[in-house]
Amino acid sequence: MRIESLQISGFKGYEQTTTINFFDEHGNLIFDTEGEERIFIFKAILGIIFGFSPDEKKHFRGDVALNQTFTGLVTLVLDQKTVLIERDFETDIIACLLSDNSSSRPIFQGKDIVENGYSRPYLEMLRSIFPIVDKSLYLEILQEEIYEGSSLSNLLHSLYLLLSPRFNLNKVRHLISKSEAYITTIDTSRLDSKNLEQLNQFRECLVFLKSVAHFRQQLKSDLDKFNQLLRKIRQRDIHKDAILNQIEESFKELHGHNPILLRAEILLWKSLAQMKEQNEAELKKVRQRKDEIEHILQIDLAEYNQLPDFIDKEIKKYQDNNKKIQKTQKKIEVLDTEIKLNEVKYNTWKTVKLFFLGFVTPISFILSYIAFNSWFLIIPEAFFFFLIFLFLFGHYHSKIRERLLNFQEERDIFQKRINDTLKEQKVLQQKWYFLKDKKSFHIHEERLNKFKALKTELRHLKQQEDRIRQNLSQPSLTRQLQTFKQKYGGLVDINRPDLEDYLDKFVRLKSELSSIETSEVEPPVIQEIQKIIKDYRDAIHQLKHIEEELSERLHLHQYNLAVDKILEAITRRIKNLQMQQGITFEY
């Protein structure tokens, strides 16, 4: 890839539309310049590709009265394709066109505003083409060449190197794929010098092998250039003196210490000291609370100190019995209501039965006698009525009586349960004075709950006290605190509120200083170049592997000649065979 041409309009010194072709149709350099003009043109090219900030627009803008337009067009040649990048700096409109011998298509068209706060989709598109899309990095990488006075052609060549890695790496992948195809299809048997087809295939592989070797040499040359750029950047100690001054002013006592270890140990020291203070404060608080509880238990609740451990079960039993009595009494009240209702029913039906037997039956007898005036008819009829009334009212009356007896029996059972529970309660009341009646228990209940809660809390406090004392008495804690105090006590105040920020700043400054001195931590510009260098080294290694594998596949070692010589010999042999066979040939 190379920068083929530049067209600018409205630029300072180039107000009218100006077209610069850097190469002729044969690829020969026809335009070059030095001095301030080369920097102006070089930065103009970068501005068209990556954009200008508002301040940069003012710097490059020509006389508006001479030309209202402010545009630029860069033509990039990428293998067999051409990329046109045109930018209107007045409207911030940019258009990119990709074309070849047969077709052309737009790859981007839209706004591209170079200002903080605006997203730039254009740069996202460029990331798929160029490895670096930050204009400032290009200027930083080529800073030495710019100030050393390199010509425009050299600057454009260096820019070409920085823009082209992805294309070169894609070409490497293409060569690898093509070599695999050759290796799988080529006939590895002994070369037949009379087989024209086999000779042509052999020659094609040699041409491919020569192109791989040539491209590998080109990558090695580019790699040397990248290493040269990297060495120049690493020689800059722009921030070294400033960092040393900051360290001398703020961290003079710490300067000789390992920053990472220092930060870790000081923060650990502070953490251990805080943990010790927290444990001591907590222990003091626990002991105060424990003394308060013991005082309450010995003075206010001393009457319960002699109670056995199973007193909770006794109290629970007493409470359960009270609940059981209340529940059973409610059941008895329900049964008493049922008994009263059934007694009323029983007496009512008894009266009804006697009424029908004692009054209705004789009346029916008298009425029958008056009606029929015959004893033979009256007696059976009267007896029949008597039986009906006796059976009808007597049966229902007996069922009511049976239900009444069942209710009374059930009530007796519940009453027995209450009596048995009362006996248990009486035993408990005789055994424990605070259970002698409900009123006494109600008075003592709250105090007993408080007593139990305080006893439980006291037990937990004693366990907590033992745990804290064990933590404070650990030999490792004491030893570490003494060691850190002796080591850093005169260097850092661990109670300063900004301790962590203070140590972080020291680590950062030491890290930057170490980066400058040892290049272990590289700035972004170096990281970008290192990544390209690594990719190129891998690509060169892969191409070398292709050469070796294809050479072995073609058995070139048996010829003991360079590839060029073998290619010449094979070409002559093909020409001779074609002449013998009357074939027209062209190479």
C-alpha positions in Angstrom: 0.0 0.0 0.0 1.2 3.5 -0.7 -0.2 7.1 -0.7 -0.6 7.8 -4.4 -1.9 11.4 -4.5 -3.3 14.3 -2.6 -5.8 17.0 -3.6 -6.4 19.9 -1.3 -8.5 23.1 -1.5 -8.8 26.0 0.8 -5.6 25.2 2.8 -3.2 27.9 3.9 -0.9 28.4 0.9 -3.1 26.1 -1.2 -6.3 28.1 -1.4 -7.0 27.1 -4.9 -7.6 23.4 -5.7 -4.1 21.7 -5.9 -3.4 18.1 -6.9 -0.1 16.4 -6.0 0.8 13.1 -7.6 3.6 11.5 -5.6 4.3 8.7 -8.2 4.1 8.3 -11.9 2.4 5.5 -13.8 5.5 3.3 -13.4 5.7 3.8 -9.6 8.6 6.2 -9.7 8.7 9.0 -7.2 8.1 12.3 -8.9 7.2 14.6 -6.0 9.2 15.2 -2.9 9.9 18.2 -0.6 11.7 19.2 2.6 11.5 21.9 5.2 8.2 23.2 6.6 6.2 22.3 3.5 6.8 18.6 4.0 5.4 18.8 7.6 2.4 20.8 6.3 1.6 18.3 3.6 2.2 15.3 5.9 -0.1 16.7 8.6 -2.7 17.6 5.9 -2.7 14.0 4.8 -3.2 12.8 8.4 -5.9 15.4 8.8 -7.8 14.2 5.8 -7.6 10.6 6.9 -8.2 11.0 10.6 -9.7 14.5 10.9 -8.8 17.9 12.4 -9.8 19.4 15.7 -11.4 22.9 15.7 -8.0 24.5 16.6 -6.2 22.5 13.9 -8.8 23.7 11.3 -8.0 27.3 12.2 -4.3 26.5 11.8 -4.6 24.9 8.3 -7.5 27.1 6.9 -6.5 29.4 4.1 -8.0 32.8 3.2 -11.8 32.4 3.0 -12.0 35.3 0.6 -9.9 33.4 -1.9 -11.8 30.1 -1.6 -15.0 29.2 0.2 -14.3 25.5 0.2 -12.1 23.7 2.6 -11.6 20.1 1.4 -9.1 17.4 1.0 -8.8 14.1 -1.0 -6.2 11.3 -0.4 -5.8 8.3 -2.8 -4.4 5.2 -1.2 -3.3 2.2 -3.4 -3.9 -1.2 -1.6 -2.5 -4.0 -3.8 -4.9 -4.0 -6.7 -7.5 -1.8 -5.0 -7.7 2.0 -4.5 -9.2 3.7 -1.5 -10.3 7.4 -1.9 -10.8 9.4 1.3 -12.4 12.8 0.8 -13.2 15.2 3.7 -15.1 18.5 3.8 -13.8 20.3 6.8 -16.5 22.9 6.7 -19.4 20.4 7.0 -17.4 17.6 8.6 -18.7 15.2 5.9 -16.4 12.4 4.9 -16.7 9.8 2.1 -14.7 6.7 1.5 -14.8 4.8 -1.8 -13.2 1.5 -2.6 -12.6 0.7 -6.3 -10.7 -1.7 -8.5 -10.4 -2.2 -12.3 -13.9 -3.6 -12.6 -16.1 -1.9 -9.9 -16.3 0.7 -7.1 -18.4 0.9 -4.0 -18.7 3.3 -1.0 -17.5 2.0 2.3 -18.4 5.0 4.4 -20.3 8.3 4.1 -21.4 10.6 6.9 -20.4 13.0 9.6 -17.1 12.7 11.4 -16.7 15.4 14.1 -13.4 15.5 15.8 -14.4 16.8 19.2 -14.9 15.3 22.7 -18.5 14.0 23.3 -19.2 12.9 19.8 -19.1 9.3 18.7 -17.1 8.6 15.5 -18.5 5.6 13.5 -15.9 6.5 10.9 -13.1 5.5 13.2 -14.9 2.2 13.9 -14.8 1.6 10.1 -11.1 2.5 9.9 -10.2 0.0 12.7 -11.1 -2.7 10.2 -8.4 -1.3 7.9 -5.6 0.2 9.9 -4.2 -1.0 13.2 -3.9 2.5 14.6 -6.6 5.1 14.3 -5.3 7.7 16.8 -3.7 10.5 14.8 -1.7 11.6 17.9 0.0 8.2 18.0 1.2 8.6 14.4 2.7 12.0 15.2 4.3 10.6 18.3 5.8 7.6 16.5 7.2 9.8 13.7 8.2 12.7 16.0 11.9 12.0 15.7 11.8 11.7 11.9 9.8 14.9 11.6 12.3 16.9 13.8 15.4 15.2 12.2 14.4 16.7 8.9 13.4 13.5 7.0 12.0 14.2 3.5 8.3 14.0 2.7 8.9 10.7 0.8 10.6 9.2 3.9 7.7 10.4 6.1 5.1 9.0 3.7 7.1 5.7 3.5 7.0 5.5 7.4 3.3 6.3 7.4 2.8 3.6 4.8 4.5 1.1 7.1 2.2 2.1 10.0 -0.9 1.9 7.8 -0.1 -1.4 6.0 0.4 -4.2 8.6 -3.1 -5.7 8.3 -2.8 -5.9 4.5 0.6 -7.5 4.8 -0.6 -10.0 7.4 -3.7 -10.8 5.2 -1.2 -11.4 2.3 0.7 -13.8 4.6 -2.4 -15.7 5.4 -3.2 -15.9 1.7 0.3 -17.2 0.9 0.0 -19.8 3.7 -3.3 -21.0 2.2 -1.9 -21.1 -1.3 1.2 -23.0 -0.1 -1.0 -25.6 1.6 -2.8 -26.1 -1.7 0.5 -26.5 -3.5 1.7 -29.0 -0.9 -1.4 -31.2 -1.2 -1.6 -31.2 -5.0 2.0 -31.2 -6.1 3.5 -34.5 -7.4 6.4 -35.4 -5.0 7.8 -38.2 -7.2 11.0 -37.6 -9.2 10.7 -34.8 -11.7 10.2 -36.1 -15.3 12.2 -33.7 -17.5 10.1 -34.7 -20.5 6.7 -34.1 -18.9 5.7 -30.6 -19.9 2.7 -30.5 -17.5 4.8 -31.6 -14.6 7.5 -29.1 -15.5 5.0 -26.2 -15.6 3.6 -27.2 -12.3 7.1 -27.4 -10.9 7.9 -23.9 -12.4 4.7 -22.4 -10.9 5.7 -23.7 -7.4 9.2 -22.2 -7.9 7.7 -18.8 -8.9 5.5 -19.0 -5.8 8.5 -19.9 -3.6 10.4 -17.0 -5.0 7.5 -14.6 -4.3 7.3 -15.9 -0.7 11.1 -15.3 -0.2 10.8 -11.8 -1.7 7.9 -10.9 0.5 9.7 -12.3 3.6 12.6 -10.1 2.9 10.2 -7.1 2.5 8.7 -7.9 5.9 12.2 -8.2 7.4 13.1 -4.8 6.0 9.8 -3.3 7.4 10.6 -5.0 10.8 14.0 -3.3 10.9 12.3 0.0 10.3 9.8 -0.6 13.2 12.6 -1.6 15.5 14.4 1.6 14.6 11.3 3.7 15.4 10.9 1.8 18.6 14.5 2.6 19.7 14.0 6.3 19.0 10.9 6.5 21.1 12.4 4.6 24.0 15.3 7.1 24.1 12.9 9.8 25.2 13.0 10.6 28.9 10.4 13.4 28.8 8.9 12.6 32.2 11.8 11.2 34.0 13.1 14.4 35.7 9.5 15.5 36.6 8.8 12.1 38.2 12.1 12.1 40.1 11.3 15.6 41.5 7.9 14.5 42.7 9.4 11.5 44.4 12.1 13.6 46.0 9.6 16.2 47.3 6.9 13.9 48.6 8.5 10.5 49.1 12.1 11.2 50.0 12.1 8.7 52.9 10.4 6.0 50.9 12.5 6.4 47.7 14.7 3.3 48.3 11.9 0.9 49.1 10.0 -1.5 46.9 6.8 0.4 46.2 4.5 -2.7 45.9 5.9 -4.4 49.0 5.9 -1.1 50.9 2.3 -0.4 50.1 1.2 -3.9 51.0 3.0 -4.0 54.3 2.0 -0.5 55.4 -1.7 -1.2 54.6 -1.4 -4.6 56.4 0.2 -2.8 59.4 -2.7 -0.3 59.4 -5.3 -3.1 59.1 -3.7 -5.0 61.9 -3.5 -1.9 64.1 -7.2 -1.1 63.4 -8.2 -4.6 64.1 -6.4 -4.5 67.4 -8.0 -1.2 68.3 -11.4 -2.5 67.3 -10.9 -5.7 69.3 -9.8 -3.7 72.4 -12.8 -1.4 72.0 -15.1 -4.3 71.6 -13.5 -6.1 74.6 -14.1 -3.0 76.7 -17.7 -2.7 75.6 -18.3 -6.4 76.3 -16.8 -6.2 79.8 -18.9 -3.2 80.6 -22.1 -4.9 79.5 -21.1 -8.1 81.3 -20.5 -6.1 84.6 -23.9 -4.4 84.1 -25.7 -7.8 83.7 -23.9 -9.4 86.6 -24.9 -6.4 88.8 -28.5 -6.8 87.8 -28.5 -10.5 88.4 -26.9 -10.1 91.8 -29.0 -7.2 93.1 -32.3 -6.8 91.2 -32.8 -10.5 90.3 -30.9 -12.3 93.0 -34.0 -14.2 94.1 -33.8 -16.3 90.9 -30.1 -17.1 91.1 -30.8 -20.4 92.9 -33.3 -21.7 90.4 -32.4 -25.0 88.8 -31.8 -25.3 85.1 -35.0 -27.2 84.6 -37.1 -24.3 85.9 -38.0 -23.4 82.3 -39.7 -26.8 81.9 -41.6 -26.3 85.1 -42.8 -22.8 84.1 -43.7 -24.1 80.6 -45.7 -26.9 82.2 -47.5 -24.5 84.4 -48.4 -22.2 81.5 -49.5 -25.2 79.4 -51.7 -26.4 82.2 -53.4 -23.0 82.5 -54.0 -23.0 78.7 -55.3 -26.6 78.9 -57.7 -25.6 81.8 -59.0 -22.6 79.9 -59.5 -24.6 76.8 -61.3 -27.4 78.6 -63.5 -24.9 80.5 -64.6 -23.4 77.2 -65.6 -26.9 76.1 -67.5 -27.5 79.3 -69.3 -24.1 78.8 -70.4 -25.3 75.4 -71.5 -28.6 76.8 -73.5 -26.9 79.6 -75.4 -24.9 76.9 -76.1 -28.1 75.1 -77.3 -29.8 78.3 -79.6 -27.0 79.1 -81.1 -27.0 75.6 -81.6 -30.8 75.7 -83.1 -30.6 79.2 -85.7 -28.1 77.9 -86.4 -30.4 75.0 -86.7 -33.4 77.2 -89.2 -31.8 79.6 -91.2 -30.3 76.7 -91.6 -33.7 74.9 -92.4 -35.4 78.2 -95.3 -33.0 78.7 -96.5 -33.5 75.1 -96.3 -37.3 75.5 -98.4 -37.2 78.7 -100.9 -34.8 77.1 -101.5 -37.1 74.2 -101.6 -40.2 76.3 -103.6 -38.8 79.2 -106.0 -36.4 77.4 -106.1 -37.0 73.6 -106.6 -40.7 73.9 -109.6 -40.6 76.3 -111.2 -37.8 74.2 -110.8 -40.0 71.1 -112.4 -42.9 73.0 -115.4 -40.8 74.1 -115.9 -39.3 70.6 -115.7 -42.8 69.1 -118.3 -44.2 71.5 -120.6 -41.3 70.7 -120.1 -41.8 67.0 -120.3 -45.6 66.8 -122.0 -46.6 70.1 -120.3 -49.9 70.0 -117.7 -51.3 72.4 -116.3 -53.7 69.8 -115.2 -50.8 67.6 -114.2 -48.4 70.4 -111.8 -50.5 72.3 -109.5 -51.5 69.4 -109.5 -48.0 68.1 -108.6 -46.5 71.4 -105.9 -49.0 72.0 -104.5 -48.3 68.5 -104.3 -44.5 69.2 -102.6 -45.2 72.5 -99.9 -47.2 70.9 -99.3 -44.6 68.2 -98.9 -41.8 70.6 -96.8 -43.9 72.9 -94.4 -45.0 70.2 -94.2 -41.6 68.4 -93.5 -39.4 71.3 -91.8 -41.9 73.5 -89.2 -42.8 70.8 -88.1 -39.2 70.2 -88.3 -38.5 74.0 -85.9 -41.4 74.6 -83.4 -40.1 71.9 -83.3 -36.7 73.6 -82.7 -38.4 77.0 -79.9 -40.5 75.5 -78.2 -37.4 74.0 -78.5 -35.6 77.3 -76.8 -38.4 79.1 -74.0 -38.4 76.5 -73.4 -34.6 77.0 -73.4 -35.1 80.8 -70.9 -37.9 80.5 -68.6 -35.9 78.3 -68.9 -33.0 80.7 -67.9 -35.2 83.5 -64.8 -36.4 81.6 -63.7 -32.8 80.8 -64.3 -31.9 84.5 -62.1 -34.8 85.5 -59.4 -33.6 83.3 -59.6 -30.1 84.8 -59.5 -31.6 88.3 -56.4 -33.7 87.4 -54.7 -30.6 85.8 -55.6 -28.5 88.9 -53.9 -31.2 91.1 -50.7 -30.8 88.9 -51.0 -27.1 89.2 -51.3 -27.3 93.0 -48.2 -29.4 93.2 -46.3 -26.8 91.1 -47.7 -24.0 93.2 -46.6 -25.7 96.4 -43.1 -26.3 94.9 -42.5 -22.8 93.5 -43.6 -19.7 95.3 -44.0 -17.6 92.2 -46.6 -20.0 90.8 -49.0 -20.0 93.8 -51.6 -18.1 91.7 -52.0 -16.4 88.5 -51.5 -13.0 90.0 -48.1 -14.0 91.5 -47.0 -15.6 88.3 -48.0 -12.5 86.3 -45.9 -10.4 88.6 -42.9 -12.7 88.3 -43.3 -13.7 84.6 -41.7 -10.5 83.2 -38.9 -10.6 85.7 -38.2 -14.3 85.0 -38.1 -13.6 81.2 -35.7 -10.8 81.9 -33.6 -13.1 84.1 -33.4 -15.8 81.4 -32.6 -13.3 78.7 -29.8 -11.8 80.8 -28.4 -15.2 81.6 -28.3 -16.1 77.9 -26.7 -12.8 77.0 -24.1 -13.2 79.8 -23.2 -16.6 78.4 -22.7 -15.2 74.9 -20.7 -12.2 76.3 -18.3 -14.6 78.1 -17.8 -16.5 74.9 -17.2 -13.3 73.0 -14.8 -12.1 75.6 -12.8 -15.3 75.4 -12.7 -15.1 71.6 -11.5 -11.5 71.6 -8.8 -12.1 74.3 -7.5 -15.0 72.2 -7.3 -12.8 69.1 -5.5 -10.1 71.0 -3.1 -12.6 72.6 -2.0 -14.2 69.4 1.9 -14.1 69.2 1.8 -13.5 65.4 -0.3 -10.4 65.7 2.0 -8.9 68.4 5.1 -9.8 66.4 3.9 -8.4 63.1 2.8 -5.1 64.8 6.2 -4.7 66.4 8.1 -5.5 63.2 6.1 -3.1 61.1 6.4 -0.4 63.7 10.2 -0.8 63.8 10.4 -0.9 60.0 8.1 1.9 59.0 7.3 3.8 62.2 9.6 6.7 61.3 8.6 6.8 57.6 4.8 6.9 57.4 2.0 8.0 59.7 -0.5 5.2 59.3 -3.2 7.4 60.9 -3.2 10.0 58.0 -6.6 10.0 56.3 -5.2 9.9 52.8 -2.8 7.0 53.5 -4.0 4.7 50.6 -4.0 7.5 48.0 -0.6 8.6 49.2 0.8 5.1 48.8 -1.0 4.6 45.4 0.7 7.8 44.1 4.1 6.6 45.2 3.5 3.2 43.5 2.3 5.0 40.3 5.4 7.3 40.2 7.8 4.5 40.8 6.0 2.4 38.2 6.3 5.3 35.6 10.0 5.8 36.5 10.6 2.0 36.2 8.8 2.1 32.8 11.1 4.8 31.6 14.3 3.2 32.9 13.6 -0.5 32.2 10.8 -0.3 29.6 8.9 -3.0 31.5 5.7 -1.0 31.5 5.3 0.6 28.1 3.2 3.6 27.1 0.4 3.1 24.5 2.5 4.2 21.5 5.2 1.6 22.3 2.6 -1.1 22.9 1.1 -0.5 19.5 4.5 -0.8 17.8 5.4 -3.8 19.8 2.2 -5.6 18.8 3.0 -4.9 15.1 6.6 -6.1 15.6 5.4 -9.3 17.2 2.9 -9.9 14.4 5.6 -9.3 11.8 8.0 -11.7 13.5 5.4 -14.4 13.6 4.6 -13.8 9.9 8.3 -13.9 8.9 8.6 -17.2 10.9 5.5 -18.6 9.1 6.9 -17.6 5.7 10.2 -19.2 6.4 8.4 -22.3 7.5 6.5 -22.2 4.1 9.8 -21.9 2.2 11.4 -24.8 4.0 8.3 -27.1 3.8 7.8 -26.3 0.1 11.5 -26.7 -0.7 11.5 -30.1 1.0 8.3 -31.1 -0.9 10.0 -30.1 -4.2 13.3 -31.9 -3.2 15.3 -28.7 -4.1 18.2 -29.8 -2.0 19.2 -32.4 -4.6 19.9 -29.6 -7.2 22.4 -27.8 -4.9 21.4 -24.5 -6.6 19.6 -21.3 -5.7 15.9 -21.1 -6.5 16.6 -18.5 -9.3 19.1 -20.8 -11.0 16.7 -23.8 -10.7 13.9 -21.6 -12.1 16.1 -20.5 -15.1 16.9 -24.1 -15.8 13.3 -25.2 -15.6 12.2 -22.3 -17.9 14.8 -23.2 -20.5 13.8 -26.8 -20.4 10.1 -25.9 -20.9 11.0 -23.6 -23.8 13.1 -26.4 -25.5 10.2 -28.9 -25.1 7.7 -26.4 -26.5 10.0 -25.7 -29.5 10.3 -29.4 -30.1 6.6 -29.8 -29.9 5.9 -26.7 -32.0 4.1 -24.9 -29.1 4.0 -21.1 -29.1 5.2 -19.8 -25.7 5.3 -16.5 -23.9 6.9 -15.6 -20.6 
